[in-house]
Each structure stands twice: as structure tokens, then as C-alpha cells.
Amino acid sequence: MKKVLTIAGSDCSGGAGIQADLKTIIANKCYGMSVITALTAQNTTGVYGIETCSKDFVKNQMDCIFKDIFPDAVKIGMVSSIEVIEAISEKLKEYKAKNIVVDPVMVSTSGSKLLEDDAIDKLLKDLIPLAKVITPNLFEAEILCGFKIKTTEDMIKAAKKIGENFNGHILIKGGHLEDNANDLLFSKGEIFWFQEEKIDNPNTHGTGCTLSSAIASNLAKGYSVRDSIKNSKDYITGALRANLNLGKGSGPLDHGYKIG
């Protein structure tokens, strides 16, 4: 069985973060492990508290995993401080981790920044360069490229701009576009579109976490970057179409929709 490590924050309501990642990894037939960077008190209506783990405890978790069950892929989500980013980067380099997928969780769905500017700079300098694939949404891509993204043409310009400072694969998620949900993959100067219709489901809590951990799972199993993204988008489409409806706000996906 292939092993996937998720490095992210905990979501006590189970819809995003570590919990969504582990559900996704097992649904994609891999063995899931986790390094928790922060505890959050949240549910479908919002985030009500954050407790950040110390850098030494993050390092301790990573040592325990890499020295015993070496992961075939690593997904990185919420990193809440400069110290945590430094700890993760240091250990990934030390253990020569492979198939790293970074979901740069910098902005909430409503457009609010979740990281201070100095932490964003650290993320750009230390963590993103280690990635094989990064998966920014439109808000996060705007921070990475420095301008607003309103159209598919803007997405292409943004990918090329981000690609000036990053040699890996860039997947800009178009879920916040008005007329479609097309995603753009920019790889080594080549552009490839993943065409997708918008699914009429307001319950989208944790979609970014789910997609990135699914991509990591597929990379762990040996699929190419493009096939990993295609398989992951098919999985998340099914999880949305299952129309799970839990909570008073934007509810979670049905990560186990394939389970009988």
C-alpha cells in the first residue's frame, strides 16, 4: 500500500484539513499519516479559534513518520506561522521527501488573508520551491502573481507569472469563476485545461484540501501529474454530486461516496 503524509491543520468538524485529507487518502486506497500544524475550532459556519503547534513538536512528528513509515507523497495545507514553515521545510529537505503537493492556504473563501505578509513571503521562499505541484485557488493565485484574476485569460497570465519563480507544476483552480469551474495546469511552459461544469451544490467546505490530498494520493500510486489531477477531479466531482447536506453553513463533501 502506498503511503501519503498530510501536513496541515485540524478541522474538528471533519470537513476540511487533516480530517478531510485522511478520508480522501483512504478513499483513494492509500495509507494516510498526518503532521498537525494547528488545532482549529471550526464548523460549517466559520473558524472560531486557532492553536498553533510549536516548531519543535512539528519536527518531532515529522521525525517519527519519516524514520518509520516513509511517505510516497506529501500534501501540505495550512501552515500557520513562520516557525512552522521553517520546521516543515527543514525536515522535507533533510529526508529528501518526494511528490510534494502544496495547497497554499493563504486566503479564505471570502477573500480574507489567513497568513501575515511575512509568513506568506516565507511560504513563497522556503516551502513552495520544494513542491512538485502547487494548487492555488483564484484568491491565492492573485497573491502569487500580484494582480486580479477575473477571466480564463487572466488565469493564463497568472500561471506564466508564477512560473517565472517556480519550476514545478501549477494548478490554478477556477472554482470561483462565474461561468465555469475550469482548472488550468501550467507545466514547463505548456498550458492544459481541465474542463468542468459547475455543480449546483452550496456545500463545498474542504474542497481545496480534498483535491490536493487526492492528487498526492495519485502521485504516490505512480500516476503522472496530469492523470493524477484528472483522477482527483473525477473523485471530487463525485463527492460533490453525492449532495451530502450537513451543518448550518457550507457543509462538507461526501468523501466516502464510493463506499457501499
NUDOMI-602983 format. One record per residue (C-alpha): residue in three letters; chain; x, y, z. Coordinates in steps of 0.05 Angstrom, whole numbers, plus 5000, padded with zeros to 4 digits. Example, Ala and Ser with C-alpha at 12.3 -4.5 7.8 and 13.67 -1.06 7.14 Angstrom:
@aa = ALA	ch = A	xx = 5246	yy = 4910	zz = 5156
@aa = SER	ch = A	xx = 5273	yy = 4979	zz = 5143
END
This chain:
@aa = MET	ch = A	xx = 5000	yy = 5000	zz = 5000
@aa = LYS	ch = A	xx = 5026	yy = 5069	zz = 4982
@aa = LYS	ch = A	xx = 5034	yy = 5119	zz = 5039
@aa = VAL	ch = A	xx = 5013	yy = 5192	zz = 5039
@aa = LEU	ch = A	xx = 5030	yy = 5244	zz = 5092
@aa = THR	ch = A	xx = 4987	yy = 5305	zz = 5102
@aa = ILE	ch = A	xx = 5017	yy = 5365	zz = 5138
@aa = ALA	ch = A	xx = 4960	yy = 5412	zz = 5156
@aa = GLY	ch = A	xx = 4913	yy = 5440	zz = 5209
@aa = SER	ch = A	xx = 4859	yy = 5401	zz = 5243
@aa = ASP	ch = A	xx = 4785	yy = 5415	zz = 5230
@aa = CYS	ch = A	xx = 4745	yy = 5389	zz = 5289
@aa = SER	ch = A	xx = 4681	yy = 5387	zz = 5247
@aa = GLY	ch = A	xx = 4714	yy = 5339	zz = 5198
@aa = GLY	ch = A	xx = 4701	yy = 5375	zz = 5133
@aa = ALA	ch = A	xx = 4770	yy = 5404	zz = 5117
@aa = GLY	ch = A	xx = 4842	yy = 5400	zz = 5139
@aa = ILE	ch = A	xx = 4873	yy = 5336	zz = 5167
@aa = GLN	ch = A	xx = 4806	yy = 5301	zz = 5174
@aa = ALA	ch = A	xx = 4785	yy = 5313	zz = 5102
@aa = ASP	ch = A	xx = 4855	yy = 5293	zz = 5078
@aa = LEU	ch = A	xx = 4855	yy = 5227	zz = 5115
@aa = LYS	ch = A	xx = 4785	yy = 5210	zz = 5089
@aa = THR	ch = A	xx = 4808	yy = 5227	zz = 5019
@aa = ILE	ch = A	xx = 4872	yy = 5187	zz = 5023
@aa = ILE	ch = A	xx = 4837	yy = 5123	zz = 5046
@aa = ALA	ch = A	xx = 4782	yy = 5133	zz = 4994
@aa = ASN	ch = A	xx = 4838	yy = 5134	zz = 4942
@aa = LYS	ch = A	xx = 4865	yy = 5069	zz = 4971
@aa = CYS	ch = A	xx = 4928	yy = 5096	zz = 5004
@aa = TYR	ch = A	xx = 4952	yy = 5095	zz = 5076
@aa = GLY	ch = A	xx = 4945	yy = 5163	zz = 5109
@aa = MET	ch = A	xx = 4990	yy = 5195	zz = 5161
@aa = SER	ch = A	xx = 4988	yy = 5265	zz = 5190
@aa = VAL	ch = A	xx = 5030	yy = 5320	zz = 5219
@aa = ILE	ch = A	xx = 4985	yy = 5370	zz = 5253
@aa = THR	ch = A	xx = 5008	yy = 5443	zz = 5248
@aa = ALA	ch = A	xx = 4950	yy = 5475	zz = 5285
@aa = LEU	ch = A	xx = 4885	yy = 5459	zz = 5321
@aa = THR	ch = A	xx = 4825	yy = 5497	zz = 5298
@aa = ALA	ch = A	xx = 4757	yy = 5505	zz = 5330
@aa = GLN	ch = A	xx = 4712	yy = 5509	zz = 5269
@aa = ASN	ch = A	xx = 4649	yy = 5483	zz = 5236
@aa = THR	ch = A	xx = 4609	yy = 5496	zz = 5173
@aa = THR	ch = A	xx = 4594	yy = 5568	zz = 5195
@aa = GLY	ch = A	xx = 4665	yy = 5592	zz = 5208
@aa = VAL	ch = A	xx = 4731	yy = 5588	zz = 5246
@aa = TYR	ch = A	xx = 4726	yy = 5606	zz = 5320
@aa = GLY	ch = A	xx = 4796	yy = 5593	zz = 5346
@aa = ILE	ch = A	xx = 4866	yy = 5571	zz = 5326
@aa = GLU	ch = A	xx = 4921	yy = 5540	zz = 5369
@aa = THR	ch = A	xx = 4987	yy = 5534	zz = 5332
@aa = CYS	ch = A	xx = 5035	yy = 5476	zz = 5346
@aa = SER	ch = A	xx = 5106	yy = 5493	zz = 5364
@aa = LYS	ch = A	xx = 5160	yy = 5483	zz = 5312
@aa = ASP	ch = A	xx = 5195	yy = 5432	zz = 5355
@aa = PHE	ch = A	xx = 5132	yy = 5390	zz = 5361
@aa = VAL	ch = A	xx = 5121	yy = 5394	zz = 5285
@aa = LYS	ch = A	xx = 5193	yy = 5370	zz = 5275
@aa = ASN	ch = A	xx = 5182	yy = 5314	zz = 5326
@aa = GLN	ch = A	xx = 5120	yy = 5290	zz = 5288
@aa = MET	ch = A	xx = 5158	yy = 5291	zz = 5221
@aa = ASP	ch = A	xx = 5217	yy = 5253	zz = 5250
@aa = CYS	ch = A	xx = 5171	yy = 5198	zz = 5277
@aa = ILE	ch = A	xx = 5139	yy = 5189	zz = 5208
@aa = PHE	ch = A	xx = 5199	yy = 5193	zz = 5162
@aa = LYS	ch = A	xx = 5242	yy = 5148	zz = 5206
@aa = ASP	ch = A	xx = 5190	yy = 5093	zz = 5208
@aa = ILE	ch = A	xx = 5139	yy = 5096	zz = 5151
@aa = PHE	ch = A	xx = 5170	yy = 5137	zz = 5095
@aa = PRO	ch = A	xx = 5114	yy = 5170	zz = 5054
@aa = ASP	ch = A	xx = 5108	yy = 5162	zz = 4979
@aa = ALA	ch = A	xx = 5077	yy = 5231	zz = 4974
@aa = VAL	ch = A	xx = 5066	yy = 5292	zz = 5018
@aa = LYS	ch = A	xx = 5009	yy = 5341	zz = 5018
@aa = ILE	ch = A	xx = 5018	yy = 5408	zz = 5054
@aa = GLY	ch = A	xx = 4959	yy = 5451	zz = 5073
@aa = MET	ch = A	xx = 4951	yy = 5502	zz = 5129
@aa = VAL	ch = A	xx = 5017	yy = 5527	zz = 5157
@aa = SER	ch = A	xx = 5001	yy = 5580	zz = 5208
@aa = SER	ch = A	xx = 5068	yy = 5613	zz = 5225
@aa = ILE	ch = A	xx = 5139	yy = 5628	zz = 5201
@aa = GLU	ch = A	xx = 5168	yy = 5579	zz = 5252
@aa = VAL	ch = A	xx = 5123	yy = 5522	zz = 5228
@aa = ILE	ch = A	xx = 5141	yy = 5536	zz = 5155
@aa = GLU	ch = A	xx = 5215	yy = 5534	zz = 5173
@aa = ALA	ch = A	xx = 5207	yy = 5469	zz = 5211
@aa = ILE	ch = A	xx = 5170	yy = 5435	zz = 5153
@aa = SER	ch = A	xx = 5219	yy = 5459	zz = 5100
@aa = GLU	ch = A	xx = 5279	yy = 5437	zz = 5141
@aa = LYS	ch = A	xx = 5252	yy = 5366	zz = 5151
@aa = LEU	ch = A	xx = 5228	yy = 5357	zz = 5080
@aa = LYS	ch = A	xx = 5298	yy = 5374	zz = 5056
@aa = GLU	ch = A	xx = 5332	yy = 5331	zz = 5109
@aa = TYR	ch = A	xx = 5292	yy = 5269	zz = 5089
@aa = LYS	ch = A	xx = 5291	yy = 5285	zz = 5014
@aa = ALA	ch = A	xx = 5215	yy = 5279	zz = 5012
@aa = LYS	ch = A	xx = 5184	yy = 5265	zz = 4944
@aa = ASN	ch = A	xx = 5119	yy = 5280	zz = 4907
@aa = ILE	ch = A	xx = 5104	yy = 5342	zz = 4949
@aa = VAL	ch = A	xx = 5037	yy = 5377	zz = 4935
@aa = VAL	ch = A	xx = 5028	yy = 5446	zz = 4966
@aa = ASP	ch = A	xx = 4959	yy = 5475	zz = 4974
@aa = PRO	ch = A	xx = 4978	yy = 5547	zz = 4992
@aa = VAL	ch = A	xx = 4923	yy = 5562	zz = 5043
@aa = MET	ch = A	xx = 4933	yy = 5637	zz = 5048
@aa = VAL	ch = A	xx = 4863	yy = 5664	zz = 5036
@aa = SER	ch = A	xx = 4794	yy = 5642	zz = 5060
@aa = THR	ch = A	xx = 4736	yy = 5631	zz = 5012
@aa = SER	ch = A	xx = 4711	yy = 5700	zz = 5029
@aa = GLY	ch = A	xx = 4778	yy = 5731	zz = 5009
@aa = SER	ch = A	xx = 4807	yy = 5744	zz = 5078
@aa = LYS	ch = A	xx = 4882	yy = 5731	zz = 5088
@aa = LEU	ch = A	xx = 4898	yy = 5674	zz = 5134
@aa = LEU	ch = A	xx = 4972	yy = 5688	zz = 5137
@aa = GLU	ch = A	xx = 5010	yy = 5752	zz = 5153
@aa = ASP	ch = A	xx = 5053	yy = 5781	zz = 5097
@aa = ASP	ch = A	xx = 5119	yy = 5758	zz = 5127
@aa = ALA	ch = A	xx = 5093	yy = 5686	zz = 5133
@aa = ILE	ch = A	xx = 5068	yy = 5689	zz = 5061
@aa = ASP	ch = A	xx = 5138	yy = 5711	zz = 5040
@aa = LYS	ch = A	xx = 5168	yy = 5652	zz = 5078
@aa = LEU	ch = A	xx = 5118	yy = 5604	zz = 5045
@aa = LEU	ch = A	xx = 5139	yy = 5630	zz = 4977
@aa = LYS	ch = A	xx = 5214	yy = 5628	zz = 4991
@aa = ASP	ch = A	xx = 5221	yy = 5563	zz = 5031
@aa = LEU	ch = A	xx = 5162	yy = 5516	zz = 5020
@aa = ILE	ch = A	xx = 5133	yy = 5526	zz = 4951
@aa = PRO	ch = A	xx = 5201	yy = 5514	zz = 4916
@aa = LEU	ch = A	xx = 5202	yy = 5444	zz = 4945
@aa = ALA	ch = A	xx = 5135	yy = 5426	zz = 4913
@aa = LYS	ch = A	xx = 5122	yy = 5383	zz = 4852
@aa = VAL	ch = A	xx = 5052	yy = 5412	zz = 4846
@aa = ILE	ch = A	xx = 5020	yy = 5474	zz = 4876
@aa = THR	ch = A	xx = 4944	yy = 5483	zz = 4876
@aa = PRO	ch = A	xx = 4925	yy = 5556	zz = 4889
@aa = ASN	ch = A	xx = 4853	yy = 5579	zz = 4883
@aa = LEU	ch = A	xx = 4840	yy = 5645	zz = 4847
@aa = PHE	ch = A	xx = 4849	yy = 5687	zz = 4910
@aa = GLU	ch = A	xx = 4916	yy = 5653	zz = 4926
@aa = ALA	ch = A	xx = 4939	yy = 5658	zz = 4854
@aa = GLU	ch = A	xx = 4926	yy = 5733	zz = 4857
@aa = ILE	ch = A	xx = 4974	yy = 5738	zz = 4916
@aa = LEU	ch = A	xx = 5026	yy = 5697	zz = 4879
@aa = CYS	ch = A	xx = 5022	yy = 5736	zz = 4814
@aa = GLY	ch = A	xx = 5006	yy = 5805	zz = 4841
@aa = PHE	ch = A	xx = 4943	yy = 5822	zz = 4800
@aa = LYS	ch = A	xx = 4868	yy = 5807	zz = 4798
@aa = ILE	ch = A	xx = 4842	yy = 5746	zz = 4762
@aa = LYS	ch = A	xx = 4773	yy = 5752	zz = 4732
@aa = THR	ch = A	xx = 4776	yy = 5711	zz = 4667
@aa = THR	ch = A	xx = 4808	yy = 5649	zz = 4638
@aa = GLU	ch = A	xx = 4856	yy = 5695	zz = 4601
@aa = ASP	ch = A	xx = 4877	yy = 5725	zz = 4668
@aa = MET	ch = A	xx = 4889	yy = 5654	zz = 4694
@aa = ILE	ch = A	xx = 4938	yy = 5641	zz = 4637
@aa = LYS	ch = A	xx = 4975	yy = 5706	zz = 4651
@aa = ALA	ch = A	xx = 4978	yy = 5689	zz = 4725
@aa = ALA	ch = A	xx = 5005	yy = 5619	zz = 4712
@aa = LYS	ch = A	xx = 5060	yy = 5647	zz = 4668
@aa = LYS	ch = A	xx = 5078	yy = 5700	zz = 4720
@aa = ILE	ch = A	xx = 5080	yy = 5649	zz = 4777
@aa = GLY	ch = A	xx = 5121	yy = 5603	zz = 4732
@aa = GLU	ch = A	xx = 5176	yy = 5655	zz = 4729
@aa = ASN	ch = A	xx = 5194	yy = 5637	zz = 4800
@aa = PHE	ch = A	xx = 5172	yy = 5565	zz = 4806
@aa = ASN	ch = A	xx = 5195	yy = 5506	zz = 4764
@aa = GLY	ch = A	xx = 5141	yy = 5456	zz = 4785
@aa = HIS	ch = A	xx = 5070	yy = 5445	zz = 4761
@aa = ILE	ch = A	xx = 5019	yy = 5500	zz = 4775
@aa = LEU	ch = A	xx = 4946	yy = 5482	zz = 4780
@aa = ILE	ch = A	xx = 4903	yy = 5545	zz = 4786
@aa = LYS	ch = A	xx = 4833	yy = 5525	zz = 4808
@aa = GLY	ch = A	xx = 4777	yy = 5562	zz = 4773
@aa = GLY	ch = A	xx = 4721	yy = 5543	zz = 4821
@aa = HIS	ch = A	xx = 4708	yy = 5617	zz = 4837
@aa = LEU	ch = A	xx = 4699	yy = 5637	zz = 4764
@aa = GLU	ch = A	xx = 4628	yy = 5659	zz = 4748
@aa = ASP	ch = A	xx = 4613	yy = 5617	zz = 4687
@aa = ASN	ch = A	xx = 4652	yy = 5552	zz = 4695
@aa = ALA	ch = A	xx = 4697	yy = 5512	zz = 4742
@aa = ASN	ch = A	xx = 4754	yy = 5501	zz = 4694
@aa = ASP	ch = A	xx = 4824	yy = 5490	zz = 4724
@aa = LEU	ch = A	xx = 4888	yy = 5510	zz = 4689
@aa = LEU	ch = A	xx = 4951	yy = 5467	zz = 4692
@aa = PHE	ch = A	xx = 5015	yy = 5503	zz = 4674
@aa = SER	ch = A	xx = 5073	yy = 5454	zz = 4665
@aa = LYS	ch = A	xx = 5142	yy = 5472	zz = 4638
@aa = GLY	ch = A	xx = 5112	yy = 5527	zz = 4594
@aa = GLU	ch = A	xx = 5054	yy = 5484	zz = 4570
@aa = ILE	ch = A	xx = 4981	yy = 5500	zz = 4584
@aa = PHE	ch = A	xx = 4928	yy = 5447	zz = 4595
@aa = TRP	ch = A	xx = 4855	yy = 5459	zz = 4614
@aa = PHE	ch = A	xx = 4812	yy = 5413	zz = 4656
@aa = GLN	ch = A	xx = 4741	yy = 5429	zz = 4634
@aa = GLU	ch = A	xx = 4688	yy = 5422	zz = 4687
@aa = GLU	ch = A	xx = 4616	yy = 5444	zz = 4694
@aa = LYS	ch = A	xx = 4595	yy = 5479	zz = 4757
@aa = ILE	ch = A	xx = 4558	yy = 5432	zz = 4804
@aa = ASP	ch = A	xx = 4498	yy = 5462	zz = 4838
@aa = ASN	ch = A	xx = 4518	yy = 5446	zz = 4909
@aa = PRO	ch = A	xx = 4530	yy = 5500	zz = 4962
@aa = ASN	ch = A	xx = 4565	yy = 5450	zz = 5008
@aa = THR	ch = A	xx = 4637	yy = 5459	zz = 4987
@aa = HIS	ch = A	xx = 4674	yy = 5461	zz = 5054
@aa = GLY	ch = A	xx = 4742	yy = 5429	zz = 5046
@aa = THR	ch = A	xx = 4744	yy = 5422	zz = 4970
@aa = GLY	ch = A	xx = 4815	yy = 5450	zz = 4965
@aa = CYS	ch = A	xx = 4841	yy = 5403	zz = 5019
@aa = THR	ch = A	xx = 4806	yy = 5345	zz = 4986
@aa = LEU	ch = A	xx = 4833	yy = 5358	zz = 4917
@aa = SER	ch = A	xx = 4905	yy = 5368	zz = 4938
@aa = SER	ch = A	xx = 4906	yy = 5305	zz = 4981
@aa = ALA	ch = A	xx = 4874	yy = 5265	zz = 4924
@aa = ILE	ch = A	xx = 4929	yy = 5290	zz = 4877
@aa = ALA	ch = A	xx = 4982	yy = 5269	zz = 4927
@aa = SER	ch = A	xx = 4949	yy = 5200	zz = 4933
@aa = ASN	ch = A	xx = 4950	yy = 5191	zz = 4858
@aa = LEU	ch = A	xx = 5023	yy = 5214	zz = 4852
@aa = ALA	ch = A	xx = 5040	yy = 5163	zz = 4907
@aa = LYS	ch = A	xx = 5009	yy = 5109	zz = 4864
@aa = GLY	ch = A	xx = 5053	yy = 5128	zz = 4806
@aa = TYR	ch = A	xx = 5006	yy = 5167	zz = 4761
@aa = SER	ch = A	xx = 5032	yy = 5226	zz = 4721
@aa = VAL	ch = A	xx = 5016	yy = 5296	zz = 4744
@aa = ARG	ch = A	xx = 4963	yy = 5305	zz = 4691
@aa = ASP	ch = A	xx = 4930	yy = 5238	zz = 4705
@aa = SER	ch = A	xx = 4934	yy = 5250	zz = 4780
@aa = ILE	ch = A	xx = 4896	yy = 5315	zz = 4772
@aa = LYS	ch = A	xx = 4845	yy = 5283	zz = 4725
@aa = ASN	ch = A	xx = 4832	yy = 5225	zz = 4773
@aa = SER	ch = A	xx = 4827	yy = 5274	zz = 4832
@aa = LYS	ch = A	xx = 4778	yy = 5319	zz = 4797
@aa = ASP	ch = A	xx = 4735	yy = 5259	zz = 4779
@aa = TYR	ch = A	xx = 4736	yy = 5239	zz = 4853
@aa = ILE	ch = A	xx = 4718	yy = 5308	zz = 4879
@aa = THR	ch = A	xx = 4662	yy = 5315	zz = 4827
@aa = GLY	ch = A	xx = 4631	yy = 5251	zz = 4853
@aa = ALA	ch = A	xx = 4638	yy = 5274	zz = 4925
@aa = LEU	ch = A	xx = 4601	yy = 5339	zz = 4907
@aa = ARG	ch = A	xx = 4547	yy = 5304	zz = 4867
@aa = ALA	ch = A	xx = 4532	yy = 5259	zz = 4926
@aa = ASN	ch = A	xx = 4497	yy = 5320	zz = 4955
@aa = LEU	ch = A	xx = 4514	yy = 5309	zz = 5028
@aa = ASN	ch = A	xx = 4479	yy = 5362	zz = 5069
@aa = LEU	ch = A	xx = 4506	yy = 5371	zz = 5140
@aa = GLY	ch = A	xx = 4511	yy = 5432	zz = 5184
@aa = LYS	ch = A	xx = 4482	yy = 5502	zz = 5184
@aa = GLY	ch = A	xx = 4533	yy = 5533	zz = 5136
@aa = SER	ch = A	xx = 4573	yy = 5509	zz = 5076
@aa = GLY	ch = A	xx = 4575	yy = 5435	zz = 5092
@aa = PRO	ch = A	xx = 4628	yy = 5381	zz = 5077
@aa = LEU	ch = A	xx = 4634	yy = 5334	zz = 5018
@aa = ASP	ch = A	xx = 4617	yy = 5260	zz = 5019
@aa = HIS	ch = A	xx = 4688	yy = 5234	zz = 5018
@aa = GLY	ch = A	xx = 4665	yy = 5162	zz = 5023
@aa = TYR	ch = A	xx = 4613	yy = 5164	zz = 4968
@aa = LYS	ch = A	xx = 4645	yy = 5104	zz = 4934
@aa = ILE	ch = A	xx = 4638	yy = 5061	zz = 4996
@aa = GLY	ch = A	xx = 4578	yy = 5016	zz = 4992
END
